[in-house]
Amino acid sequence: MLIRHTPVLAALTQLSCPVQVFPHAGIQQLTHTHTPAASMPDEKMDETKKKKKKTAECCGYPISIFFIVVNEFCERFSYYGMRAVLVLYFRYFLLWDDDLATSIYHAFVALCYLTPILGAIIADSWLGKFKTIIYLSIVYAIGQVTMAVSTIHDITDSNRDGTPDNFTFHIALSMLGLILIALGTGGIKPCVAAFGGDQFQEHQSRQLNTFFSVFYLCINAGSLLSTLITPVLRAQECGIHTQQQCYPLAFGVPAVLMVISLVVFIAGSGMYVKTDPEGNIMWSVCKCIGFAIRNRFRHRSSSYPKREHWMDWADEKYDKLLIAQIKMVLKVLFLYIPLPMFWTLFDQKGSRWTLQATTMSGDFGGFILQPDQMQTVNPILILTMVPIMDRLIFPLIQKCGLNFSPLKRMTVGMLFAATAFVSAALVQIEIDKTLPNFPSSSESQLKVVNMYSTTLNVTISPSEHLLIESYGSSADYITFDHQDITVSLNTSNVITKAFSLIKGGRQTLIIPSDPTVMYLVEDTKSKPREGKNAIRFVNGWTADLNITNLDSIEPSATTNYTLVNQGKRDFVLRHGEQWCEFSRKFGFGASYTFLITEAVFSSDCESIVEVEDMKPNSVHMALQIPQYFLITTGEVMFSVTGLQFSYSQAPKNMKSVLQAGWLCTNAVGNIIVLIVAEIGKLPKQWAEYVLFASLLVAVSIIFSIMAYFYTYIDPAEIEAQIRKEQGLEPEEKEKEKETLEMEEKDQKNEQGVKQTKI
Ligand SMILES: CC(C)C[C@H](NC(=O)[C@@H](N)Cc1ccccc1)C(=O)O
């Protein structure tokens, strides 16, 4: 047997399924070596022999794909694990604001889906898929390690206060890490899927389709586990001098997984079918297209007979086979034009839908779901739906005699994504009913809190009259369409004071025990982020107070808002020897002002009064499940099918290029999200969802028309046909001849070795 018996293969051969070796499978990687082996110089022959491999099979599948799917699992764990904590790292380690953090995050994601072009060019034109995956995986692993190192705050924390002293160092290192990661993850992405496809032979087309589904399952299993695990690692505390959130662990584990991914891929190297690159194919493609355009222009006069396709104008100079291959690729790339719109909607799961979840309640009884954890519903659904679709739905549709072709599936996938956004809009309408009535940009809102010892008559010019009891507040915010107000209090003598309110803001007027010093504080005018609760205290006690996790608070003063998570929270209030514990259970997304009374210690904190500035979220996060279900159904139909389609419709030497083109549609989709987020602000969120849904419906109609005119091809058959027309030997024959010759040479060599041993 010619196959090398690695320990892993030996283990695999112990499996219950029969392992077969197909000698003819090695033919594939000789596809592009047109020089007959017999006429090759010895050196070249050895080189080719090294690449020649015969495929071992298990249950009809090449064993080599085991290494490829495990590699993909680890790589996706690494990528999504790092991505899960990236925004938090920007926000709370590098201390960037929300806008900068989200912009850099989306720019990074877009870069990750642009670099596949580079990877595909390197693979198809220069190194071949195998070497490209190895080299770029090394770059990727270095990037992950660089990123993990950049998160060690102790490196620059010379004063040991827990925060880095040299932010430039951390920013530079993390940006370098991210660039390397984007280069690595994007570069290998089109190669791994296409390399997996290359392992299959012609008689394994059914297994090839299953492979793409299993490949997709591995992506989602890896991403699911990592998005659950890395946030937990981040929440740990670690450090050399001071204990901080453990970003090095949260980024370090993905780095380790990337190294494992590389090791697994290399472990399988003895078993892969490796197709050689055909020289600089991309350069030839560009030159050929350029020539066709120039030649067409030169012959623009109507006296020249028309040609069937504009690429046929390259006929004079370029090989028919190359022209045919370019036509195949261009046809598919043209079909890709409307596809970014799907990703524009799809990628809003991580942004708009997560923000929507922050205005909802995640209390599922037995467990609490954080808004950003809602995203894990997507990989969970993928893991259940891909097998159901593959084994049940698609075969059932086929049995009903319906022709559910790949392009039809993709169109239906788009329509599912559009309905997901309609569902999101309906949920948004429900949420909007429960949201506070925030001021418009020209309005101002005011609430009044009375910390005075008796009930007060408050007049706000010109026409608001309020009666507020001691340690009470006005029922709700009063909205003004002007900013200048005068407040009069009817105490033993009338106290009058003028204020200027913030345009578009919400404020509270605090009337302390000495009403003459009444003052305004600014309130939150949006739901607290991440479903947290914003709380603050007003000190009605006669002296300074210490409250756990808050600064000391002077008499009559108000603390800034502090964000607290959902659940029961305890606060210890202390003044000298006196103390009491204040406990409160919080929901999601509320805001409170707690009024500390004079009787705080004598009542054991029981007298603290709660003023609800913003109601907790009442619409349940479970209502988002239908939209997740719809978008994931859309993803299975669109994305898994698109992956298979891009592979099957590409000529052999341009498979990675088409995979990259497919991934590029995702990059463009992400860029559209970035642009829309910056410029297209509709006043109502639900209207934006409906707009996106309508756009996708329009795009899917255009796509279905384009798909109607698309004829599915078998690139291998077309290539064989052209070879025949050109009088070239059919590829298979040529390859078989080469294989036989090499096997003969192998045998001779083996005999030679035996004789030498004897
Ligand atoms: C969509 C990508 C181009 C393809 C694929 N992504 C997925 O399969 C997503 N379902 C994974 C995911 C996981 C967690 C949260 C959101 C999405 C990929 O990454 O290759």
The ligand as a Gaussian input file, in Angstrom:
#p B3LYP/6-31G(d) Opt

LIG

0 1
 C      -21.965000      33.700000       7.969000
 C      -20.537000      33.423000       7.707000
 C      -20.131000      33.980000       6.399000
 C      -20.407000      31.940000       7.737000
 C      -20.175000      31.347000       9.066000
 N      -21.018000      31.871000      10.123000
 C      -21.945000      31.150000      10.743000
 O      -22.142000      30.004000      10.451000
 C      -22.746000      31.816000      11.868000
 N      -24.006000      31.150000      12.031000
 C      -21.928000      31.733000      13.141000
 C      -22.365000      32.595000      14.274000
 C      -22.007000      32.238000      15.539000
 C      -22.341000      33.032000      16.626000
 C      -23.038000      34.188000      16.436000
 C      -23.385000      34.551000      15.173000
 C      -23.045000      33.772000      14.079000
 C      -18.705000      31.463000       9.428000
 O      -18.363000      32.041000      10.448000
 O      -17.902000      30.908000       8.676000

